């Protein structure tokens, strides 16, 4: 399918859209009662064992909990609880010992960490629901906003370097080794027979970045064709890609596990996630589309919890350490684009900027994105309902 074919497919979708009424949309949503019928549910059930190794539950680095061997793990002078999104697990576990050593040298205290890793939306809901994390690293600003609305994180959390963002990445496409289908862009994911994987934005912050990237690529395409951003064109661009969805998973890690098990032809995910898996021997081809989104990932102290636990000083110090050159190099070595300009220079050859890269402001900012794409009658749910 050529670019012209894709454009014709999208334009056909635009014509079909005009025939859909609001009543039809509501009726389809009521009748479906679900986001999407999975085509390969029996196959996906077979990856549950593999998910156990990729999806993180609660793990500790010098945890005060028992270590599973029956022996009691060492206790420290202060315990810090970290609730993070699953993708950042490897980086955090590399950074923690660096901070522990620094804090010990400066204060004489031994810091014990308790860690939980989940899909970003799931982690945010867990904290709102009572999981008493002291520090949280999440996939997107909107998940921190859930904590501010719950009065757990202060409204001034963005008064930190880089507006509270500790890492960057871009949305990319992972294909089978050698890229046998010749995928080069998000438009190619709409080709007949291409089986696509990405997680569910209801549970995964990473999935929202994926959907934002595809929708934004549609806006970019419409600008080239018409000289202006056309939301209707972008919606049908997203719809054309979503028509080839093979499964919607709980998190980016779950989608990756399914892909590595053999499900699908192409995976939409973070650049850093693929680079980390390739470093561990996984066989992927990384496709960085010319039109893709700059991903920015925030971190914050959970103010209500640190005040309750008396851990504010060490929690603030750990948060600040995430912007240190040491920590930023760890992020870079794990596939993230560092926010520290000097560290980025060290790794710039590994992270060239796509020529059509855009950020969340190109889509109107998170407030508009949440309303236009992810509200109950937003673009994403219209795509799920097929209208």
C-alpha positions, 0 to 999 in steps of 0.5 A: 500500500502506497502513501497515496493508498493510505491517504485514500483509505483515510479520506474514505474513512472521513466520508464514512464518518459523515454518515455516523450520527451521535446516536449510532456512536452511543448505540455501538458503545452500549452494544459492545460493552468493551474496548476491543475483541482480542483476536488472539486471546488464547495465544495471549493467555500463553504468555502469562508465564513470560509476563512474570519475568517482564512485569514487575510486582514489588521488589526491593533493593535492600528491602526490609521485607523478607527476601523470599529465601526465609532470611530477613533482609538487612534493615536500614536507618530509613526506608524509602518506598518508590512506586514507578512505572514498569518501563523504568525498573532497570534504570531505577535499580541501577540508580538506587545503589549510587544514591545509597552510597552517596547518602551514606557518605554524606549522612552516615545513614543506610537507606533501604528501598522498597520498590513497586513497578506497574503500568503507569496508570495502574501505579497512579491509581494504586497510590491514590488508593492507599499505596504509600509511595514516598517517590513516584516515577510515572510515564506521563504528566496526567498520572501525576495530575491524578495524585495532585487532585487526590491531594497527595502531591503538591501543585508545585511539583513541576518547580523542578529542573525540566518542569519535573521531567527526568527522562525523554524518549520517542515513540517508535515501531519495533519489527521482527529482525530484518524488518521483513514487511518494510515498515518505515512509518506509522502509515505503514501500520495500516497496510493490509495484513500487518498485525500491530500491538500496543497497550491499552491507554486506559491502564498504560501511560505508555499507550497514551504516548503511542496513541498520541504519536499515531494521531499526531503523525496523522495531523502532520500528514494532513498539514503536508496535504492541506496546509493545516492540521485536520483532526478528522483526518488524524482520527481516521489515520489512527482508525486505519492503524487500529483496524490492524490491532492484534491485542491491547495489553495492560502495559508496554511490558506486557505488549513486549512480552506478547511480541517476543512470544510471537504475537504480531508483526509490529509493536508501537512502544518507547525507543528506550524499551526496545533498546533495553531489550536489544541490549539483553539479546532480544531480536528487534529492528527499531524503526524511528518514524520521521513523524513521532512524538517526544516523550517526557516522563515525570517524577515527584515526591508524594508529599502526603506520604513523606510527611506521614513517614517522616522521610521528606529529606531523603525523598527530596534528595533521591528525587534531586539525584535523578537529575544528577549527571550520574543518574542521567548517564544510567538513564542514557545507558538504559535507552532513555534520552537524558534531560541533562544537556551535557549528558545528552551530548555524550550520547547524542549519536545514539539518539538523533532527533527525527526530522518531524518530531513534535511534542505534546504542545503540538497536540494542544497540551495535556489538558486538550489531549485528555479532553479531545482524545481520552474523554468518554466521547473522545477520539480514542473511544470513537475509534474503539467503537468504530465510528 
